[in-house]
Amino acid sequence: MWAGQIRAGDVVNGPYAAASSAPIVENDIAAVAARALLDDDLVGHKAPLTGPQSLTNVEMVDIIGEVLGRPLRYNEIPPALVRQRFVGIGFSDQFADAYLAMLAGTEDCPAVVTDEVARILGRPAQSFRQWVTDHAQLFTN
């Protein structure tokens, strides 16, 4: 989501600097999906999948900067501007509104973190830092 901005400079512009999420990596999602297809342990089970820790937007940008060895900064911009940009590149009004509402709802409390990935796979969920390390080329020219 921020790769283009980071390739272009040292500032990431976005809404709600203090908003948090518990980012889960695609390999963990795929591994859980494969497990669900290969056995019946997850039949009827709703597994809220998350990464292993809650991180704010600022913390995620800091991690990316640390991995890249660059001083990056998150610059909070008005949600209305972000909404306008989303709609301008083809996202629906409903998606833009839902995304911004989701972020706004996490400003004052950390995102929920579950242990579902570890429980299902028998290993911890991969960290955001490890994902950035493994995909650093996405953020460089």
C-alpha positions in Angstrom: 0.0 0.0 0.0 2.8 2.4 0.7 5.5 1.0 -1.6 5.1 3.7 -4.2 5.4 6.5 -1.7 8.4 5.0 -0.1 10.1 4.4 -3.5 9.5 8.1 -4.3 10.7 9.5 -1.0 10.9 9.3 2.8 7.4 10.4 3.7 4.2 8.2 3.7 1.0 10.2 3.5 -2.1 8.7 5.0 -5.0 9.1 7.4 -5.0 8.4 11.1 -1.4 8.0 12.2 -2.4 6.3 15.4 -4.8 3.8 13.8 -3.7 0.3 14.3 -3.9 -3.1 12.7 -2.5 -6.6 13.2 -1.2 -7.2 9.7 -1.2 -10.8 8.6 1.1 -12.0 5.8 -0.2 -13.7 2.7 1.7 -16.9 3.4 0.0 -17.4 6.7 -3.4 -16.9 5.1 -2.6 -19.4 2.4 -1.3 -21.9 4.9 -4.5 -21.7 7.0 -6.6 -22.0 3.8 -4.6 -25.1 2.7 -5.1 -26.6 6.2 -8.9 -25.9 5.9 -9.0 -27.7 2.6 -6.9 -30.7 3.7 -8.6 -31.7 6.9 -11.9 -31.1 8.7 -10.5 -29.4 11.8 -11.8 -26.0 10.7 -15.2 -27.0 9.4 -17.8 -24.7 11.0 -15.1 -22.7 12.8 -14.7 -19.0 12.2 -11.1 -18.2 12.7 -10.3 -14.5 13.0 -6.8 -14.4 11.5 -4.4 -11.7 12.5 -0.7 -11.1 12.6 1.2 -11.5 15.9 1.1 -7.9 17.0 -0.9 -4.7 16.8 1.0 -1.9 15.1 0.0 1.7 14.4 0.5 3.2 11.0 3.5 5.2 12.4 5.0 2.0 13.8 4.6 0.1 10.5 6.4 2.9 8.6 9.1 3.0 11.3 9.7 -0.8 10.9 9.9 -0.4 7.1 12.5 2.4 7.6 14.5 0.3 10.0 14.6 -2.6 7.6 15.5 -0.4 4.7 18.0 1.6 6.7 16.2 4.8 5.9 14.6 7.5 8.0 10.9 7.3 7.0 8.1 9.4 8.4 4.3 9.0 8.4 2.5 12.2 7.6 -1.1 12.3 8.7 -3.4 13.8 6.1 -7.2 14.5 6.3 -9.4 11.5 5.8 -11.5 13.4 3.2 -8.4 13.7 1.0 -7.7 10.0 1.3 -11.3 9.3 0.4 -11.1 11.5 -2.6 -7.9 9.8 -3.8 -9.5 6.3 -3.4 -12.6 7.2 -5.4 -10.4 8.9 -8.0 -8.5 5.7 -8.6 -11.6 3.6 -9.0 -12.6 2.4 -5.5 -16.2 2.7 -4.6 -17.5 5.4 -2.2 -18.6 2.5 0.1 -15.1 1.0 0.1 -13.5 4.3 0.9 -15.9 5.1 3.7 -15.6 1.6 5.2 -11.8 1.6 5.1 -11.6 5.1 6.7 -14.2 4.1 9.4 -12.2 0.9 10.1 -9.1 3.0 10.7 -10.8 5.6 12.7 -12.2 2.9 15.0 -8.7 1.8 16.0 -7.2 5.2 16.9 -7.8 4.9 20.6 -7.3 1.2 21.1 -4.9 -1.4 19.7 -6.1 -3.7 17.0 -7.2 -7.1 18.2 -4.6 -9.8 18.0 -5.5 -13.5 18.0 -3.5 -16.7 18.3 -5.5 -18.5 15.6 -2.6 -18.8 13.1 -0.4 -20.4 15.8 -3.2 -22.6 17.0 -4.1 -23.8 13.5 -0.6 -24.1 12.0 1.4 -25.0 15.2 3.8 -22.2 14.6 3.6 -18.4 15.3 2.2 -16.0 12.7 5.0 -14.3 10.8 5.8 -10.7 11.9 5.4 -7.6 9.8 9.1 -6.9 10.3 9.9 -10.3 8.8 7.5 -9.7 5.9 9.2 -6.4 5.1 12.6 -8.0 5.3 11.6 -10.7 2.9 10.0 -8.1 0.5 12.3 -5.1 0.9 12.7 -4.9 -2.9 9.1 -3.7 -3.1 10.1 -0.5 -1.4 13.3 0.3 -3.4 13.8 1.5 -6.9 
